Amino acid sequence: TGAGHSLTLSTPVRLRKHDERRWSVTGTPTDAVTMGLKVVLDSPPDLILSGINAGANLGDDITYSGTVSAAMEGALAGIRSIALSQVMHAEAPRSGDRFEAARAWGARAITPLLGLPFAPRTLVSVNFPALEPDAIQGIRVARQGFHDYSRGSVVEKRDPRGFRYYWFGLDAVEHTRGHDSDLEAIEDGFVSVTPLQLELTHHASLDALRERYRG
């Protein structure tokens, strides 16, 4: 959780083979894609599916997401990449089928993307709502949303020696409706499908900044 697009650089990464088609990596999600492409596979795959993450990756939170970042790494390698996330209620039980919605709707969300050319350095993020499969309204293509910034909470504790330590709390973050976003799609009971790009330049600001730096 919260790994972002990080690579493990200060410690070694270990690779373990469980069976012919199943491996695990001790590092980050981005490490896993890198190891898959450069160590495990003899040739690039046609598709990378990252997830299914146990929790939403919506709005601004995609910048923290290891699941989305693993798909970004695939996109950088020129491979069709899709990030999959299952929204969870805070009170959802740890046991049982918490991925029932993703299991029921996964193929319907992914199949239309398989014959679609992806532009270079783009990927798709899919989020499944925390609903029974029959209660889901359908699939909605939506833009990335944004939260009304109030980034959780910081909880202070003390260890047995009296030293302070902290937990970051992932409290619910509000958002304003009316933007046709992934946040609203999930809130309305839809599976959200959002195309993303790695190019982060704000093009509308380029000319103003160039003018500012002219001597």
N, C-alpha and C positions, 0 to 999 in steps of 0.2 A: 504494500500500500504506500502510495506517495513516492515511488521510486523515480518518477519522471523519466527523462531520457538520459539516465546516468549509466556510465560504464564503470566497471570495477577496475581500478588502476593501481590501488595501493596494496592489494592482496591477490594471491593467485586464485584463479577460478578452476573449480573441479568439475569434471564431466563424468557422469555415470550412465552406463547402458543397462537398462532394465530388461529389455527384450529387443527383437529385431527392429521394431518401429517406435520404441519408447525410450527416451533419454531424459535425464534431469541435469540441471546446471546449478551450482551453488550461488551464482551471481544474480544480477538484475534481469528483468525481462529483456532489455536491450542486449545484455550479454548472451542470453539464450538464443536470440535470433542470430547474433554474430557467430556464435559457436556452431549453430545449425548450418549456416551458409558456408563457413570457412573450414570447418572440421568434420562435421558429421556427413553432410551430403556431398556426393561427387559432382552434381550439377544443380543449378538453381531450380527451386520448385516453381510450379505455375501459380501457386496461391499460398499466402500466409494468413492463417486465422489466429488472432491473438485473443486469448480469453478461453472460457467465459469468465470475466471478472465477477467476483462476489461483491457487487456494489455498483452504483451508477458512475458513469463518466460523462457528465453533462456540463454544458456551459463552460465557464472559465476553468472548471476543475480538470479538464482534459490536460492542462499544462502540468499538473501534478501526476498524471496517470502513467504508471508503468505499462499498463495494457495498451493504451493508445500509442505510447512511445515505441513499444515493440513493433507495432504496425508501421510507425513512422520509419523505423530502421529498415523494414522491408521495402517501403516506398523508396527510400534512398538507394536501395540496391536495384531498383527498377522492377520490383515484383509486386503484383497485385496483392494488396494487403487490406485486411478488414479487422477492426477491433470490435469485440463483442462484450457487452456488459449487462449483467442482470441487476436491476434496481432491487434493493432490499429494504424492507421496513426495519426501523431500529429495533422493534420488538419481535422480529422474525426469529423463529427457533433455529438453533444451530444444527439440529438434526432434521431428517426428512428431506423431501425433494424441494429445495429452495430454488432450483433452476427449472421448475416446471414450465414457466412461460417461455424461457429461452429454448427449452427442448421442443416445445410444441410449435413455436413460431420461427425457429432458427432457419430451417430450410426455405421457408417462404420469404424470409428477409435476404438470404444470401443468394439464392438461385438467380434472381434477375440481375445481380451484379456480375455474374460469371461471364456473360457474353458482352459485357459493356467495356469498351476500352477506357482505361484509367489514364488521365493526363499524367505526364511525368511529375514525380514528387507529390502525388496526391494519394489519399487513402480514404476509407469510409469507416465511420464509427456508428455502430448499431447498439441501441439500448432497449432492453425489454422491460416493460413496467412490472411492478410488484403486484400482479393481478393473477387470478385464475385464468388459464388459457381462454376459456369461453367468454370471459368478461372483457377481453382485449378488443378494442374497436377496429383495429386494422393497422396498417403501416402508413406512416406519414414521413415524407421527406421534409426536413426542416434545417434551418440554419443553426449554427452554434449560438447558444444564448449567452447571457451574462447575468451575474448575480448583482444584487444590491450589496455592495461590499460590507461584510461584517464577518470576518474570517474566524468563525468558531470561537473558542475560548482557550485560555492558558490556565491550567490548574496547578497550583503549587503544593508540593508535599515535602516532607522531611524524612530522611533516612534514619536508621537507628543511631547514627553518630551525630545527628543534628544538622547535616548538610541539606540544603535545598535541592530539589529536583523538580522537573516540570513535565506535565503531559499536555499535549495539544489535543483539545476536544473538537470533534467533528460535529458540531451542532448544526441543525438545519439552517440553511442560508436562504434568505428570501430572494424572490425575483419579481420584476414587474412584467405583467402580461402585455400583449399587444405587439409582440415582435416575431411571431411565427417561428419560435425557436424550438430546439430539442427539449428544453425544460417544459415548455407548454405542451408539446406532443405527449410527453410522459404523463404530465398532470391530467391531460384529457383522456388517458387510457390507451394511447397508441404506442406501437413500437416506433422509435425514432430512428431515422436513417439520415446521417449527416456527412456530406463530403467535406474533407479537410485538406488543407495544403500546408506544406512545410515553408513556403515562401512567406515570411512575416513582414515584409516591407510595407509600410503605410505610404502608398504611392502618392496620395493626395498631398502629403507633406514635403515631397522631394523638392519641388520648385521653391517653396518658401524657405526651406533650409539652405538650398544652394544660394539663394539671394542673400541670406543672412551671412554666409561665409565668404561672399565675394569681397575682395579688398578694394 
